[in-house]
Amino acid sequence: MAAASLELTIERMGHGGVGIGTADDGRVVFVGSTYPGDRVQVHITKEKKSFIAGEIAAIIAPSDYRTSPRCPAAAAGAGCCDFSTLDYAQEAELKRSVLLDQLQRIGKLDTTQLPEVATVDLAPQKGWRTRVRFGVDDNGRAGLRKKNSHELVTDHACIQLVDGLADNIVGTDARRFRPGSEVIVAMDSTGTRHVVESRKSGRGKRTEKIEKVVEGNGTVTETADGKTFHFPVTAFWQAHIGAPQQYSRMITDWLSGTQRTDGGTGWDLYGGVGLFIPAIARALQPQDPSASVVHSVDTSAAAMEQTQPAVTGLGVEMHKMQVEKAVAQLDSPDAVVLDPPRKGAGARVIEQVAQANPQRIVHIGCDPATCARDLRSWVDNGYRVEKLTLVNAFPGTHHFEVLALLEKPISSE
C-alpha cells in the first residue's frame, strides 16, 4: 500500500499556483500553497503512475519566498489570495518563471528567440479590486467561495477589495440577501458603490441579468484614458483599479507608427464596453483619432447595449456577435487588439485574423497556458513576437496578464 504522505523540497513553481517537486521514485509531485525552496511534509490526495498531488501536512523548512499570511479571508479558507503567504517583492519574478515554462512546454516556443519578458507591478498591492462577485448561503449571508467548494467564507473580507467595497456585505453583522443568489458589488470611479443581486451562474459562465438593485443604480461610471464609460455593473471591466490606464497606454505606445491606409482601420476583438477603442484610434491617427475607424466585437449584451461617451466623435462600429463569425465581415485592419477570455482566442480565430493581414497586433492573455498556445498560433501564421510584458494585475494570487506585441515582417521584395 502506498504511503499516505511524503517529504520533499519544492523545486519550481507550476501553472495554477502549485509548487512542483519530485518523489523518490521520480514521479512529479504537485503541492498547492507551496513555493520553490519549501521543505514540506505532503498529505497525498491523488496518486497516479506519472504524478502525485497533495496538500501541505507540515512546513518543515520555509523557503525565502514565504512570509506571514496577509489575507484573513484566505486564511479562513477562501479561494481568493492563494499567494497570501508569498513575499510580494518576489511575486512578479516567480510568475515570470511560470510564464517562461508555459511558453516552452505548452507553446513549444524557443524562449531564447523571444524578446525578454518585461514585468510591471501594478499598484496598489492590496485594496486594488473594484468589483467582486459573492455567493450567498442558505442563511442569506454573502461571502467568497472556498477553493474547489460551494462553501462560503462569510465572516472575513479579502484584502484585494478597495476600501468600502465589502462594508455591510461580508461579516457577522452584514445585511442578508436571497439565499442561493449571487451578489455583485462594484465601486466606480465616482466613488459610488453599486450592489445588485443576480442568479447564481454556472461554472465558467457569467451572469449578466440583474434581478434586484440593492444599492446604487446598477449602472457604473468608469473613467480611464481620460474617457468616461457607463455600463451595467454586470458587464466586464478590468478588476485592478490601475489596469485600464496601464493597458490603454501600452496599446497606444505599441501600435503607434502602424502603417496606415487612409485614416487607418483597427479591430477591437472581445472588446467589451470598448475600453481600448480610444487607445487604438489614437495610435492609428495621433493627430486626428476621429479619422480612423475601429470595429469592436463582443457578444455581451450588458457591455454593448449603450453607446459610450468615451467613443463620441470617433469612427466606431460595434458588432454584437462572436469574434469567429465577425472577422470575415470586417474591413481589413492595420492594427488589432485581442483581449480573449481565459480559454484564449484559439487557433481558428488567430488564423482568420492573420489572413486579414494586420501589420501589428496586441494580444492580451489572462492565462499563461492558453496565451502560450495562442502565441504559438501567431508564430505559425507568420507573425513575430516583438514585445512581451507580464503585468502583475492580480497581486496576492497566482493570476497575471500577458501583453504581447506581434508584427508581420515586411517583405523585402
N, C-alpha and C positions, 0 to 999 in steps of 0.2 A: 504493500500500500504506500502511495506517495506521501511525502511529508506534508503536513498542513501549513508549514511555514519554512522560510529560508532566510539566510542573512546574506546581504550583498552590498556592494557600493554602486551607486548610480553613476553611469559613465557619461551620459549625454541627455539632452532634452529632446523629447519627441513631440510630434504634432498632437494637439489636443490637450496640452498641459500635463503630460505624463512623463516621468523620468524613465530612462531605459538603462537596464543593467544586464548582466549575463550570469546565468546559473552555472553551477559547477559542471553540469553536463553539456554546456554550450548553448542551451536554449535562451532566447531573448526573453527578458522579464520586463513587463510594463507595470509601473507603480505610480498611482496618482499622488499628487501633492508632494512630489519629491523633486530635487534639483541635483545637477551634477556635483559629485563630491559627497553627497549624503551617504552615510553608512547606516543601513536600516534593517530591521527585522520585518519581514514581509509576511502578512497573512494571505495565503493563496486563495483566490476566489474563482479562478478558471485555469485549467491546465490542459494543454494540447501537446501534440507531438513536437510542434515547432516553436511554441511560445508558452509563457506563463503570465497571467495577470494577477495582480494582488493589491492589497492596501497596506498602509503603514500599520504595523503592530507596535513598533517602538523605534524611536530615533536613537541609534547607538552613538553616532557622532555626526553633528550637523555640518553641512558644508558652509563655505563662506558666503554662499548666496542666501542662506536662511536668516531670517530675522523674526522678531516678535510679531504675532498676528495683529493686523491693523483694523480689520473689519469685524464688528460684533455679529453681524448677520451671518457672515461666512463661518465664524467660529461656532455659531449655533446650528450650522449645517446647511445654510442656504447656498445655492449654486451660483452665487454672484461673483465674488472675488476669489477665484481659485489660486491666484498668486498673492493672496493676502500676506503670506509669510515670506515672500521674496523681496530681497533688498531692491528697492525701486531704482537705485543708481545703476544696477546691473541688468535691469529688465529688458531694455531695448536691445542690448548686445546678445542676451540669451535668446530673444525672439529672432534676432538676425541669424543665429546659428540654425534655428528651426527652418527658417526660410531657405537658407542655402542648402540644407539637407533635402527639402522638398523639391527644389529646383533640379537637383541632381537625380534623386531617386524617382520622383514622380514625373517631372518634366523631361528627364533624360537630357538635360542641358549641361554643357561644359561650362561650369561657373568661371573658369579661367578666361573664357571668351566673352563673358558678360561684363558690363560695367560694374564697378564696385558698388555694393549696396550702401546707400546713404541711410542714416536714421534720423528721424525727427521725433522728439518727445514733446507731445502736446501738453501745455499747461492749462489748468492745474492738474495735479496728480490725484486729488480727491475732490469731491464736490464738483465733478465735471459733467455728470449725466443730467440732461434737461428733461428727459421723458422716460417713463417706465411703465411696464405692464405688471399688475399684481393679480395673483389668483385670489379667490375668496373661498374660505372654508365653510363647513356646514353651519357654523355659528355666525356667519356674516363678517368674519374678520379677514382683512386683506393682508397679504404677505407675499414674499418671494418663495418660489418652489425650491425644495431641496434637490440636490443633484440626482438625476435619474429616478425621481419620485414625484408623486402627486401631493405629498405632504407639504405644508407651508410653514415658513418661519414668520410668525406674526408679531412677535414682541420686539424685534430689533430691525432698525433701518440700516441699509447698506451705505457705506461711506462714499460710494460713487455719486450719490444723489446730491444735486445742488441744494443749498440751504432752503428749507421750507417745503421741498417737494413732497416729503412724506409726513409732514406735520398733520396730526389728527387722522392720518390714513393708516399708519402702522404703529402699533404699540398697545399697551394694556387698556388705555382709555380712549382708543380710536373709535371713530364712527363705524357703524355697521352697514354692510352692503348686501345685495341679494345673494344668498348662498349659491355657489356654483358659477357665478358670473366672473367676468374679467373687468378689472378696474384699470383704466388708462389715465395717467396723470402726466401733465406737461407744464413746464414753466417757460413762458415765451419771452421774447426779447423785451417786452414792455414790463416784465415782472409780474404779469398776470398768471395765476395758476388755473388750469383747466382740469376738471375731474369728470370723467364720464364712465358709465357702465356699458359693457358690451357683452355679447355672448362669448363664452369660452371658445377659443379657436382650437382646431385640431392640430396635431403635432406637425410642425413645419408649415402651417398655414397662418395667414394674417387676417384678423378680423377688422373690417373697416366700417361696419354699420354701428352707429351709436344708438343705444336703446334708451339711455337716460342721461341727461346732463345734470350733474350733481353740483358743480361749481364752475364759475366762468361761463362762457357761452359756447364752448366746444369748437371755436374757430381760433386758432393761434395766429399770432403775428410774429414773424421772424425777420430779422434784418441781417443780411450777410452781403459782403462785397459791395456795401453801400446801397443795396437794393432791399425792397420790402416785399415780403411774401405773406399771403393769407391762405390758410388751408385748414381742413378739419384735423382735430387732434389725432385722429386715427391714421392719417397719411404719414408716409415715411419722411423723416428728417434725420440728418446726422446726429448721433447720440451725444458726442462730445461737443461741448459749447464752443470749442475752438476749431472744430473740423471744417465747417462750411467756409470760413475765411481762408484757412490754410489750403484747402483743396482748390478753391477758386483761384487763389494766387498762383499756385503751381500750374494749373491748367493754362492760364493766360501766359505765364512765362514760357512754358514748354511748347505751346502751339504758336507763339509769336514768330513771325517770319515765314509762316507756311506759305508755299507758292499758291497764289490765289488766281481764280478765274473771275473776272468782273468784280463783284463785291465779295465773293467768297461764299462757299456753302459749307455748313457744318452739320454734323449729326450728333444728337444728344440721346444716346440709347440707354434704356432703363432710366429715363430722365426724371421720374417722379414729378415734383411740383415745378421743376425747371430751374433748380438752383444753379446749374452750371451754364445756362443759356447766356447770361451776360458775359461770363468769362470767355466763352467760345467766340461770341460776336466781337468782343474787344480784341481778341487775338487775331481774328481774321482781318479786321479793319480798325486798327488803333485810332485813326483819325476820325472815322465815321462808322461806329459799330452798326448803325442803322442800315448801312449799305449792304451788310451781309444777310444771309438767310440761314436760320438754324431750324432744323427739323428735330422735334423732340418726340420720343416714342416711349410709351408706357401703357400698361393695362389697368393701372389703378384709377378707379372712378373717383376716389377721395382726393387723389393728387391732381387730377386733371379736370375737375368739374367747374373750375372758375379760372378766368384769366388773371394772371398775376400782375400786380403793379410793377414788379421788377422788370417785366419784358415790354412795358409800354414804349412804343417808339421803335422797337426792334423788329426786324423781319423774322417772324416766328411762325412756324406751322406745327400745331400739336396733333399727334396721331395716337388715338386710344386703340391700340392693337398690339399684338405680340410682335416682338422685335423680328423674329424669323419670317414673319409674313410682311412686315413693313419695308424691310431694306430693299427688296426688289422693286418697290414702287417709288422710291425717293430719288431726287436728283443726285447725281454723282457728287460726293463730298470732297472738299480739300482737306478737312480735318474731322476726326471722330473722337468722341468721348464715350466710353462704356463704363457703367457702374452696375454690373450684374449682381443678382442675389448670391447667396453663399454657394449655391451649386455651380456658379460660374456661367460664362456665356456659352461654352460648348463649341465643339469643332464645326458644327453646321453653321452657326451664326458667324463665327470668325471667317469661315471660307466665303460666305456671302458678302461680308463687309470687305474682305480682301479683294474680291472680284470687282468691287466698286472703285478700287484703286485710290484710296485717300493717301495723301503724302505722309501725314502724321496722325498718330493715334495715341490717346491717353487711355490706358486700361487700368481700372481701379478694382482690386481684388480684396475681398474681406476674409478669404480662407486660403492659406498658403498652398494646400494641395490642389484645389481646383484652379487657383491662379497659376500654379506651375504648369498644369495641363493646358490652360489657355495660352500661356506664353509659348509653349511647345507648338501649339497650333499656329500661332502668329509666325513663328520662325519657319514652319513647314509651308506657309503660304507666302514666303518671300520677304518677310519683314525682319528688321534687325532691332534688337533691344538696345536703345541708346542711353536710357537712364532708368535706374531702379531706386526707389526710395521706400523704406519701411517707415510708416507713420504709427507711432505708439499711441493710437487713438482710444485705447481701452485699458488705461492703467489699472494695475491690480488684477488683471485677468490674462489668460493665455492668448486672447484675441489681439489682432493687429490688422492694419490695412497696408496694401502694397500699391504704389502708383508706378506704372511703367510707361515710358515713352517709347513708341515704336515708330520706325521710319522705313519707308520703301526706298532702297538705294536707287539713286538717279542713274539711269543708263548713260554710259559714256559714248554710246553710238550716235 
